């Protein structure tokens, strides 16, 4: 059931990407509206799929790495939609959407392709701290992903402005100020949530394995990422904005993804898909 | 007699401003003009468009030749211009060409600066004046509403509008790529000059809330500041005010750079690296070009802006072709509607439609009543035919009776009420 829904969500993501790109190329307003409507459909179906999964499997709904990606993708798209509708309804953020949607597609595809509902979550992990750790961590990751997309577009826009070259795409990019302010907001929120996720994570580790810190790869990777984002938040207050802030956001997110991937795929420790 | 839309008047393509201004209907004269227009015998409906680029009368009539004559007289009435003098500047559009012309005007394809947005508003005003005077009827209501929707389509589906083609509007366009909103921004005007004043005016028109003016002669700065409701600042100290300005327009007659890279670096630090947009309108240049290499400072000189405007002009040309094909398609749709707007074909279509319904229903009924005698069948046939005739009697009499300026209204209503399709080709 949830996999059928997931397949539909994938189709919607793909269609939304195609119409979004079509809007950027042709400039047709109808395409922009379609892209957004399709993305909203994808979000609804995706959320439905995850809800079904959570009801059927409980905590084990997020037992594998791919499941986590799927959850994060859904939250990311949800946050984007919220941003486009509530936060900055004045600005045209379709370009951001065109970056977010294929990302969500890839994340969800991995969950769909490697659907391994058999992965068992060790019973000792299944305590009340798990959702308290997972929810803010996922939300943080999703918001960082969005901040990354915003920064990529910021860098694109800033390059065009500096080089004084103008492409057709240029006209459809939001203003630097919009992108920078959103980036700032998202990095701050993401950082707060990520911090909560780390704290509850260590508490979960204490509850499960008896130690707050046991030099697991995931703990190291998280610490490095946390430091980078802390730097970014701090730098804002000393006047680091614009290009530098955007670059650091991109770097931080790349580090985050690399560490997240390597922890989960290369070093199967306590935290990854196989909880040995 | 073919019902048609026609346009008689002068526009910037054939008539110089001296002619256009003599014909123009200033606000006070517009009402009177519309009333006079209604009294002209061959004119059923009329709208007067009077802007600085055109004075054109859009009319609906069934007698095109007489209407052109009457409208030419109307334009030359009151000794505004000699008929012979008007002839060489006059533009007459008839039939499809008239509809196309109106659509192109609405979509700003016929403007002096193609794509400028004001014309649509002016057209809407012209139309609403005519509507409130009662001089626009069924045909022109439809024609103008159609022209507004054509303009909207052209705006949303092509890039004809929304591109800056002048240097100062290019500056505004660039500013919107840097800043999210203008109402919390401050601009600084350095030196005076036609171009820079125009750019300042553009920025203010787009909502920039504060303007500071610095000029070598302080009196001139005060004067300009007064004109723009800004604040004059002493020229010698302008760089102190730079940290407060988000946009700077430079056009001093200075020989060297009045703003160096090092100074700008300090300003940026003082601004905590909030972005700043510098527009250098002067030759030789006022701002060190290498300022553009600094983070969060965006410097455009007059050539850069000219290039932006030029690229836009070229793109606009390409987009205009797309727009023309939209216009063509919409002209055809309107034309079909207009061509069908006559009593006789409408009556025929109405009868055909009703008869088809009658026959269809009759056949269904007869199929279930197989054992009817031929006489009984004939009776049914006659009865249904009589019902249709009786029902249609009223509508058809109305359609036939009405004098031509009401005919369009009743025909349009009948076509809509009975859902009659426009014929494929007239």
Contacts between the chains, C-beta under 8 A, distances in Angstrom:
chain1	res1	chain2	res2	distance
A	27	B	157	7.9
A	27	B	158	7.8
A	27	B	159	5.8
A	28	B	156	7.7
A	28	B	157	5.9
A	29	B	156	4.3
A	29	B	157	7.1
A	30	B	156	7.9
A	30	B	157	8.0
A	90	B	180	8.0
A	91	B	180	6.8
A	157	B	177	6.7
A	161	B	174	7.3
A	161	B	177	6.2
A	161	B	178	6.8
A	161	B	298	5.4
A	162	B	292	6.4
A	162	B	293	8.0
A	162	B	298	7.0
A	164	B	300	6.9
A	164	B	304	5.1
A	164	B	307	7.3
A	164	B	308	7.6
A	166	B	308	6.1
A	166	B	311	5.7
A	168	B	159	7.8
A	168	B	315	7.6
A	170	B	177	7.2
A	171	B	159	7.7
A	171	B	162	7.7
A	171	B	163	7.8
A	173	B	177	7.0
A	174	B	180	7.8
A	175	B	176	6.1
A	175	B	177	5.6
A	175	B	178	6.0
A	175	B	179	5.7
A	175	B	180	4.7
A	176	B	177	6.9
A	176	B	178	5.1
A	176	B	179	7.6
A	176	B	275	6.2
A	177	B	178	6.6
A	177	B	179	5.0
A	177	B	180	3.9
A	177	B	181	7.6
A	177	B	275	6.9
A	178	B	180	4.3
A	181	B	180	7.1
A	239	B	269	7.5
A	239	B	272	4.2
A	239	B	273	4.8
A	240	B	273	7.4
A	241	B	272	7.8
A	241	B	273	5.4
A	241	B	274	7.3
A	241	B	296	7.0
A	242	B	273	6.5
A	242	B	275	6.4
A	242	B	295	5.9
A	242	B	296	4.6
A	243	B	295	5.4
A	243	B	296	7.3
A	244	B	295	6.6
